[in-house]
Amino acid sequence: MKLQQLRYVVEIVRQGNHLSAAAEAVHTSQPGVSRQVQLLEAELGFEIFVRTRNRIIGLTEPGKYVLEIARRVVNDVSALKSLKEEVGKGNSGTLTIATTHTLARYILPSPIESFVKKYPEVQFVLKQGDPEQICEMVDAGDADLAIGTETERLFTHLVKLPWIDIVRSVVAKKGHPILKATPLTLQRIAEYPIITYDPRYSGRRKVLSAFKDAGIDPKIVMSAVDADVSKTYVAMGLGIAILSTASFDPVRDGALGARDASKLFGASKAYITLRANAYLRPF
């Protein structure tokens, strides 16, 4: 049994059971990956993967246990390598954080600034994606940790530590009636075209859930991947936006106004996500 074989098992599952993608990810040939997996199955005495017409379509029941063990082994070896590299370095090295646009742009600058002042020898690398993509980066070992909101997909082998609540505001072009509506209600908001987040983000799910619970069918005129894009189209008069409160700055967003909507829409929880058995460097 070889560590390389366990890596191949993990990578095949990570790549959605596509052998060619797994081979490319580990920088080898597809026949080489297939052969090593077959040798591992022969040594174990059972099949790890379910196959049809020479294609892998899933894991066998014992294969699920092999995957969990393989993940632990691969992650532990990675942790040992990290430890080897970090011993003697002290508070220096690289910290890779995968996060979403809103957090990277509006929430993380202050804590990162404080961290950099405390650990000036640490180099920051920020990688951006949607909430599921950033968890996948941590799972693949491409990021030390992820900071993002809830995901629909469960990542059972990652640890999610709750951090902060992200509340929402209604953002509109200055002079828009919604900015003076008293009281601000879901019914009044639904009178206007709405710009909100892409379906991959919990912000959209929270917004639509609030309307659904109230029996209201809002007109979603546009979906956007980040707050900056949304505000651009709000300023054009395309609609009003329901965005995280942190993404609105009255000085920077001078052409726009905002109303607190935290009581109308549920907050999203931001999590810090780590591999369960990852080696955490002292800093």
N, C-alpha and C positions, 0 to 999 in steps of 0.2 A: 504494500500500500504506500502510495507516494502523496506528498503534499500537493504536488502538481495536479494529480487526479481529483483531489477534493476541490481544488480551485476551479477546475473545469466544471464540476457538478454545480457549484455555486453560480458560475458565470452563465451556464446554459439556462438555468432558471431565471436569472436576472435579465437575460435577453429574450425572455418570452418563449423559451424552448427552441430558439433558432440557432442551429449549430454554426451556421456561417457567421452570424453576428457574434457568437461567443468566441469563435476562433479568431475573428478580427480583433476582439477586445483583449485577448491574451496574446496576440501577435504570433499566431501559429496557424497551421492549416486545419481545415475542417476534418479531413481524414485522420489527422493526428489526434484531434480532440476525441473524435468518435472511437478511435482505437484505444485510447487510454481509459475512457469510460467503460468500454467493454472489458478491458483487463481488470478494472476495479470490480465490476459486477461478477466476473468469473471468480475473483478471489473471495468475494463476500458470499457467493453461492446463491444470489438472487438478483433480479433485475431492479435497477434504481428507477428507470424511466419506462413509461408506457409508450410503445411504438406502434405505428401503423404504416405499412408500406415504406419502411425505413425512415419514417419521420417520427420525431419525438413529439408527443402530444400532451404529456403530463408526467407526474410522479406516481409510482406505485405506492402502496401504503407503507412498506418498509423504506421506500425511497424518501418519504417525507422525514423519517427519522434520520436517514443518512444526510439529508440536506441540512437539518438543524445542527447535527454534529459537525458537518463540514464547515458550516458558517462559523461556529465557535472556534474550531481549529484554525481556520484561515485568519479570523480576526485576532486570535491570540498570537499567532505568529507575526502578524502585522504590528501588534502592540509591542512585541519583543524587539522588532526591528526599529520601531520608533524609540523605544527605551535606549537601545544601543546608540542611536544617532544623537539622542538628547543628553546622555550622561556626560557631564563635564561642560555642557554648554551653558548651564544655569538658565537665567531668564532671557534666552535668545532663541531664535528659530522662526518658524512660519506658522501662522494660525489662519486656517482657511475656513471661512464662514459662508455657508449657502443661505441665501435669504431672498425675500420677495422685494419688489420695487418699493412698495410703501414703507416697509421697515428700513431698507437701506437708505432711502432718500429722506425720511422724516423722523424716524425714531432712533435709529442706531448711531447717528453721528455724535451725539453727546456722550454715550457710554464708550464709544470707540475712542473719542478724544481723551477721555479720562484714562482709559487703558493704555493708550500710547504714551501718555505722560508718565505713567507708572512703570511701563516696560518699553522703553525706547528702542531696545534691540530686537523687538519682535516685529516681524514683517506681516502685515495684514494682506490677505487675499479675499476679496468678496466675489462670490459667484451668485448669479441671479437666476431665478426660475419661479414657477408657480409652486404652491405648497407641496404638491406631490413630487415634483421634480427635485426640490431641494432635499427632501427626505431620501430620494433615490441616490443623490450624490453622497449622502452620509453612509447609506447602506453599501455603496460601491467603494467607499474609502476615498472618494474624491474630495471630501470636505470633512473637517474635524467635527463640526456641529452645524445644525440647521436652526434657523430662527424664522418661524412662520406660523400661520394660523392653522386651524383644524383641516384635516384631510378626510375625504370620503373613504379612501382606501386605508385599510388598517396596515400598519407596519409593526407586526407583533414582536419582532426581534430588535426593535429600537426602543429606547427609553425617552419618553416625552415629559419634560419638566415644565409645568405651567409657569408663565412669567407675568404678563400683563394683560389687561382687558383692552380691546380696541373698540371704542365707541364711535358713533356716526353722527354726521351733520348733513343737512340739506344745503347744497351749494348752488347758487344761482347768480345770474348776471345782475349787477346793481340796478335797482329799479323794478325788479321782477316782483309781482304781487305776493309770491310765496314768502318773501322775506319780511312781509308785514302782516301775514295771516295770523289772526288771533281768535281762538288758539290754533296752534299748528297741529293738524291731525292727518291721519293717513288718507282720509277722504279728500282733504284739500290738496295734498301732495299728488294724489292720483289724477287730479284734474289736468296735469301737465305732462308732456313727454318726459320720460326719465332716462338718464344715462347712468349705468351702473357697471359693476365689475363683470368680467368674463365668468362664465359658469364654473371655471376651475377654482374660483376663490370663494371662501366661506362668506365674504361680504355679500355677494349676490344671493346666496342661499338664505342668509339671515333676512335680507330685505324682502325677497319674494315670500318667505314664510310668514312674515308679519302681515303682508297684504292678504295672503291666502287665509290666514286665521281670522281676518276681519271680513272675509267674503268680498274682497275687492280685486278686480282684474286690472292692474296698471298697464299703461302703454310703455313698454321698454323700447325706446327708439334706437338705442345704441348700447353695445357692450364694449368695454375697453379693458386692456390688461393692466393699466396703471392710472393713478390719480391725475398725473400731469396731462396725459392724453385726454382724460375726461374733462378736465378744467379748460382745456383748449377749445373743446366743442361747446362747453357751457358758455364761454365768453363769446362764441359766435352766435349764440342764441338758439342752438339746436334743441336744448332742453335743460332741465335741472338735473343735478347729480346728487346721489347719495353716497358719500365718501367717508373715509375715516376722518375723524375730527383733526387728528394730528397732521393731515395732509393740507389743511387750509391755514394760510398765513395772511392776515389782513393787510400787511405791508406788501409782501411779495405778490399777492393776488389782488392787487388794487382794483381791478375791474369787476371783482366778484364780491358777493356777500355770503354769509353762512348763518344757518340757524341750528341750534343744538337739537338733535333728534334722538338722543340716547334713550329717552323713555318710550320711543315709538318702535325702535329696532333693537333686537338683541345684540349684545356685544359679542365680538369674536375673541377667543382666547389665543394669545400668542404663546407658543411653546419653544423651548430650547430642546432640540432633539439630538441624541447621541447614540452611538452603538453601545449595546449593553455592556460589553466587556472591553471597551476601548481603553487604551492607556491614555490617561490625562496628564499632560505635562504640568509641572508645578505652577507655571504662570497661568 
